[in-house]
């Protein structure tokens, strides 16, 4: 592995991605055959916000273009970290009929938090190697290298679009709600579901998407603040 991934972070991220993939395959098999009696449950199709880091980790070590690597790191340290933390606002989605699946779900989200923190450390380590990408001043636009996050936000929106494609094309086979933005189903996320009677379901979904991006941006700002404090 060292021959292909010379950086320690590449090896760690790839190993985490492989472990997550293996555990996800196990989860899908248990859900399908132990609980579903051979019928696949599309509700658990692995394309939620908390699932995307698995694909990012598997792809990251193979990417050689620096701007793309920074975008993926920015995604993990903002959107991925948000996905790991936000679920604890409503832990009902972590509970399964089988205790092993419940343990898997809790472990998965704790791992997302650890991966997000690790990605933040690697991100700023890479910035330190290229000081010209970090310009400290009082102006926010000069103080923060925002481009990686902007690219990460675009990547998130692309994932939302793909999730919607899954929602609208696979719902004929069963209940599916990727990213929890299926317009045919009422918004279920805490806080945002209370907006449905006020503004309607589709606007609530759009607010949810925007709020997720805003929350991830706040994480990104906190990371940059920490980096500035460390640099002093």
C-alpha positions, -999 to 999 in steps of 0.1 A, spaced: 0 0 0 29 23 7 40 20 -29 7 35 -41 -1 58 -12 32 73 1 14 97 25 4 83 58 -29 101 56 -37 85 22 -32 50 38 -53 58 69 -81 73 49 -82 45 24 -81 19 52 -111 36 68 -129 37 35 -124 0 30 -135 -8 65 -166 13 61 -174 -3 28 -171 -38 43 -193 -29 72 -218 -13 48 -220 -45 27 -225 -65 59 -253 -41 70 -270 -44 36 -269 -82 38 -283 -82 73 -311 -58 64 -320 -77 33 -318 -113 44 -321 -113 82 -347 -85 85 -361 -83 50 -364 -120 43 -347 -115 9 -365 -83 -1 -342 -53 -4 -353 -22 16 -346 9 -4 -349 31 26 -314 19 36 -298 25 2 -263 38 11 -265 73 -3 -272 96 27 -250 126 37 -234 103 63 -226 77 36 -208 101 12 -176 102 33 -171 64 27 -170 71 -11 -147 101 -6 -123 81 15 -121 54 -11 -114 79 -39 -92 104 -21 -59 85 -21 -61 80 -59 -66 117 -66 -34 135 -76 -48 169 -84 -41 191 -54 -73 213 -58 -95 182 -58 -77 167 -28 -83 199 -8 -120 199 -19 -124 164 -6 -107 172 26 -129 203 30 -159 182 25 -149 157 52 -140 184 77 -172 203 72 -201 184 56 -188 150 69 -182 163 104 -217 179 104 -232 146 93 -215 128 121 -226 153 148 -261 164 136 -275 129 139 -273 132 177 -300 159 177 -324 130 170 -309 96 176 -340 77 166 -324 71 132 -296 53 149 -318 26 164 -325 -8 146 -343 -39 155 -310 -57 158 -285 -45 185 -256 -52 161 -270 -28 136 -275 -2 163 -239 -5 174 -228 -2 138 -248 29 133 -235 46 164 -199 36 156 -203 48 120 -212 83 131 -185 85 158 -161 75 131 -174 103 109 -165 127 137 -130 113 140 -125 113 102 -137 149 100 -112 160 127 -84 141 110 -93 156 76 -91 191 92 -56 183 106 -44 170 72 -60 200 54 -41 226 74 -10 205 73 -11 207 35 -18 245 37 13 250 58 33 234 31 21 260 7 21 292 26 10 313 -4 -25 297 -1 -30 312 34 -31 349 36 -38 364 71 -55 398 72 -85 414 87 -105 408 55 -124 375 56 -118 370 19 -81 373 24 -79 355 57 -96 323 46 -89 301 15 -125 297 7 -122 280 -27 -119 245 -13 -151 249 7 -169 264 -23 -159 234 -43 -170 211 -15 -204 229 -14 -208 224 -51 -199 187 -46 -226 185 -19 -252 201 -42 -243 175 -69 -248 148 -43 -282 163 -35 -291 163 -71 -280 126 -75 -300 117 -43 -331 133 -59 -326 112 -90 -325 81 -68 -356 93 -49 -376 99 -81 -365 69 -101 -363 41 -74 -394 50 -54 -414 26 -76 -395 -2 -59 -401 9 -24 -399 37 1 -367 57 -4 -356 91 9 -320 98 1 -306 129 19 -342 132 33 -352 155 4 -377 133 -15 -404 158 -25 -430 130 -24 -424 125 13 -430 150 41 -398 165 56 -389 144 86 -358 162 100 -362 178 134 -368 216 133 -373 216 95 -404 194 97 -420 221 118 -416 245 88 -438 223 65 -472 237 79 -458 272 75 -441 273 41 -449 239 25 -429 207 20 -407 217 -10 -396 251 5 -388 232 37 -366 208 18 -348 238 1 -343 255 35 -329 222 48 -304 220 20 -294 256 25 -291 252 62 -269 221 58 -245 241 36 -246 269 61 -239 246 90 -210 230 71 -196 265 64 -197 273 101 -176 242 108 -152 254 81 -149 289 97 -143 273 131 -115 252 116 -99 283 101 -102 302 134 -85 273 152 -57 273 125 -52 310 130 -50 306 167 -25 278 164 -3 299 140 0 327 165 
